[in-house]
Amino acid sequence: MTADIQAAVADAFRAEWGKVVATLIGMTGDWDLAEECAQEAFAQALKAWPRDGIPRRPGAWLTTVARNRALDRLRRGASEAAKLQQAAILTPHENTAGSDVDGEDIPDERLRLIFTCCHPALSLEARVALTLRTLAGLTTAEIARAFLTAEQTMAKRLVRAKQKIRNAGIPYRVPPAHLLPERTAGVLAVLYLLFNEGYTATTGTQLLRLDLCAEAIRLARALAGLMPDEPEAAALLALMLFHHSRRASRVNEAGNLVTLEEQDRSLWDRAEIAEGVSVLESAARRGLRGPYLVQAAIAQCHATAAAAADTDWALIADLYGSLAALVPSPVIDLNRAVAVGMADGPTAGLELVDRLAASGKLAGYYLLPATRADLLRRLGRHAQSAASYREALDLAVNDAERRYLERRLADAAQQR
Amino acid sequence: MKYMMLICADESVVPSAAEQAEVPAATEAWVNEMDANGVHLMGNQLQPVQDATTVRVRDGEVLVADGPFAETKEQIAGFDVIDCSDLDQAIEVAARHPVARYGSIEVRPFWQP
């Protein structure tokens, strides 16, 4: 087989897997059948495309093959239930029977699939796993590896989630208008969690898991396309793009974390930043400032500053203020304190950090003492700074973060 | 689809006088509304767990014990059987039940062979 064809099938897999599965679930109501038939359709493409050439519309070709597979299986099943499903598959397509497969127009039903995968009656782990399996087409083994779980555990999680969808009557649909805002927020949260899981492994030695980030971006891009009237979907995509653009500079060759300030900005992905800027611009034009829009605007301030010293910290501090008004959180207050510390000087920042520490809301969160340590260092209060770095070290879990704090602690100790 | 709503309340938490006064009327309003739109099939309030009796049969012997089968703080205070188009509708129906505001409601689909 030529490399071209192989690449074409791989491209079609990334672009079309979710669409084929979504359509097949819509037709059959059977998630396992849909996945198996989609898989068979891609296997068939590997055999047929080298012989017959790449079809003009690969998605339509794959969906038709998968649908025929489903029909074959249901005919063989021949139970009453199978006959009913069979009739349901045939009905909407009877008038197109015999027409050119390539020309058939198949609506994109992925939105129904993503809302069902992210239904709040499923556990968060199940939502993430289902989204990766059915929409992104990752194998169970790949998902298990990404989440450092045994393959068997992940397989069980997926089986249980599909059982619950069927047994509890979770509808396969885009929620009606009165449920849409909260359900959309739920979908965005799953995609952002996926991205963050890839961006910073919460434990362990590997800081970056790029595949999960790429999958999350791909899913966010699809969602933004499917929900053109939802600025938060586009804003989430922009936010991910800004973060992702820095991936080459976040960790150095020794595997150590490099702060935003010290990162080599020539390594930032200009194309991704440009896409983020234009996506965010069109999202902002559609009105209402939601939490992702504000976060993306903050990320944009960093991504578009030519040098660390050019960062517009006053604007960032303002944006954190708006964000805290939308979604009150002590972590956001801490970030605002950092921005204020940069815009108005370390004394102003330290005042806010100390107020937060006194509230006790961030007890046990390593970035609180780490932030305090940094502000104290800038004020020349090195002994106190070292003490705060030590406190942060006791609380950090990620190896790269620990190594960063250890280096900072060593610097502070030398200054004394 | 049929769902059983288990109305759970923490029996150690005594609702305020205002709540206690309000719940019966609010529950009745909920039942009337759900009866009227055809969602509610049946339901009732239950006596508290101190009136419960647990029955087991082991080795052919009937074992009777005073009290509930599980010693938990949350106890089933009542139940309702509802008929809904899907889980989203069942969630909306459950969310409107007055006990959902201070207790919790477990929504369980009926077994389907």
Interface residues (C-beta under 8 A of the other chain):
Chain A: H119 A121 N167 A168 G169 I170 P171 P175 L179
Chain B: M1 Y3 C84 S85 D86 L87 D88 A90 I91 V107 P109 Q112
